[in-house]
Amino acid sequence: MGTLWLGGRIYTMEREHEVVEAVFVNDGTIVDTGSKDDLKNRYKHQLTKIIDLEGKTMLPGFVDSHMHLIGHGEKLVKLDFSNMTSSKEIANAIQNHIKDIPAGEWVIGEGWNENLLSDRKIFHRMELDELSPTNPLMLKRICRHAVVVNSIALELAGITDDTPNPEGGVIVRDTNGHATGYLLDQAQELVKAAIPLVTEDYIQKALRLSLKHCLSQGLVGGHTEDLNYYGGFERTYRGFQKTINEGGMKFRTNLLVHHEAVDDMHRLGYSFGDGGEFVEFGAMKIFVDGSLGGRTALLSHPYHDSPETTGVAIHSLDQLKKLVQKARGYKMPIAVHAIGDLAFEYVLDAIEEFPPLPHQRDRLIHAQILRKDLIERAKHLSVILDIQPRFVVSDFPWVVERVGEKNLEYCYAWKTLLEEGFHCAGGSDAPIEPVEPLLGIHAAVTRKKTGEAEVFMPEQRISVYEAVQLYTTGSAYAIGKENCMGKIVPGFKADFTVLENDIFQIHEDQIPTTKVLMTIVDNTVMYER
């Protein structure tokens, strides 16, 4: 049973500008590439299907290197504030939504960002009490490292003015010491623990919605971190198995395993790399700090716009080293959330003391605020950098207020990192940023908001080819699959993304509006426009 793909511009991503006329696929694997006439003749006895691309462009399938698949599905069904630009708009959305919700039922909203609001407002719990007088209400900041809740939610969580800050978190209080409802990093967990457990049907519904949307945007896979939520490892992993393996939704899913879920994974008999064709276990996930937006990213210097703080360390350096040592005991690489430069430094300290196995690579996620000395140290380690290009257009210019001009040189420095020889992978951190890889590619290439003129640190722009690599060869390299994924060459998986336009030829501002026509996983058309 062989399939011949032909009739379009087929980029191999083996080398820049390299195209082939046709691709012959058998049993989900690329067998050969070359001229269409040669492949037709050579494989005529195996050929059962010919697919004409009708002049469109085919690339290796895009893979998002950092996302939260179930969380992305939740964003599609919950209150979504991510595009709202005024506090009044958010308040109206809450009031309209809550009219149909029974009293006492939790109401959860996603994605507010005070930096997009004209008044930079962060709601106080008393304001939320007026909007939601009979329902516990939790609004998640876009970074998911902060929430704001009303008084009912605080009461259900047992949080009073006297509740001490949990380790790695902050209960924000006013000048009189009263809790404002604004909770940072680990303090969020106090409220989340009071929310009733979602059903397994809910997990699968959110996952199905997420996968359908991802496929429609040209994604053939994603590296996702979900397993420590929604009731824990076992039921969440079962959701992936039922939706992908049993539900027939082909999507190559690499599951990062939160350090609090890793014992359960091994207790149930699983190890790093276990799983099947479409669901496998990846690195152990660790959070070292929070976010720049919430001023909880861990910096080596005070925040420029809030000099009383340098951020929040989720773990002390000693605790972090013990977690990395634990991963090594399980023969696992690590995937570490580190936004601030001091967080990045902590991770380097831990990896240098407890390096991965010779064939494994650790992943440093975000790598947004760096220093020259940290870059030099990291170059000598077996690490890849997992970056999110869309953060540039979301975070600038307010990020300059946070870190200050003098600390900006190695911030969001994608071009520098590539020139220094790092292997980089590209992701969205969905639902925090839009999941569309074409938006990420555009952000990496232009470093500006769509339709606007201002370019943020233009010296850090990268080429379209380099940007596409982030979502193809880069994502494959991040999980040690560079010899079977991320290119259109013989022996590789038959995972393709077909686009309306040739993004290497069109104007860069046309990239975000280019339509995805087909998404192919394992030589199966999983989405067609």
ABEGO torsion letter per residue (X at the ends): XBBBBBGBBBBAGABBGBBBABBBBBGGBBABBEBAAAAAAAAAAABABBBBAGGBBBBBBBBBABBBAAAAAAAAABBBAAABABAAAAAAAAAAAAAABBBGBBBBBBGBBAAABAAGBBBBAAAAAAABAABBBBBBBAAGABBBBBAAAAAAAGBBAABBBBBGBBBBBBAAGBBAGBBBEAAAAAAAAABBBBBAAAAAAAAAAAAAAAAAAGBABBBBBAAABGGEAAAAAAAAAAAAAAAGBBBBBBBBBBAAAAAAAAAAGBBBGBEBAABBBBBBBBBABBBAAAGABBBABBBAABAABAEBBABBAAAAAAAAAAAAAAGBBBBBBBABAAAAAAAAAAAAABBBBAABBBBBBGGABBBAAAAAAAAABBBBBBBBAAAAAAAOAAAAAAAEAAAAAABGBAAAAAAAGBBBBBBAGOAABBABAAAAAAAAAAGBBBGBABBBGAAABBBAAAAAAAABAAAAAAAGAAAABGBBBBGBBBBBBBBABBAAABBAAAAAABBBABBBBGGBBABBX
